[in-house]
């Protein structure tokens, strides 16, 4: 299934009351779906920047330009992983993988 269709389907389902959808993938620059109970979230910004955070606060991000963490400049590539001083892990993967992870998580909350 094409990525746009999968995101549109994910953000248009009916979910239990603990799930909040903000934005519309086809109509806004920022779209997110959040589990208010534990902070699990999928965020899509500008249609090409994706991230998924699980309930342990670990992040999976689509590959970015360079970024600054813990006093160092990083240049991530697909498959790279960084663990911050406080234990949260940043993992860099594809948009498709991130959307699949979010779909698998949020389908358990569909009405």
C-alpha positions, 0 to 999 in steps of 0.5 A: 500500500502506498505510504500516503494511503497508509497514513491517511488510513491510520489517521482516519480510523476511529480509536478508543478515547485515549487516542488523539489525532491532530492534523490531516495528512493530506491537508496540513503540514503536521499530523500526529496520532498520540496515545494519551495514556503512555505518550506513544506518538507518530508525527509527520512533519512537512510530509517527509519528516517522520518519527515514532516514539514508543512508551519507553520514549525511544525514537525512530526517525526518518534520516535527517540532516545533521543534528546536535546531541550531547555536545556532538554533531551527528550525521545519521545514516539509515540504520544508525542508532544513538543513545543519549546520556539519559538512556533514550535511544534514537534510531534512524530508519525509513519512513515506511518502517516508521509508519508500519510500526505506528500502524501495528501499535495503533491498530490495537486501539481501533474501535 
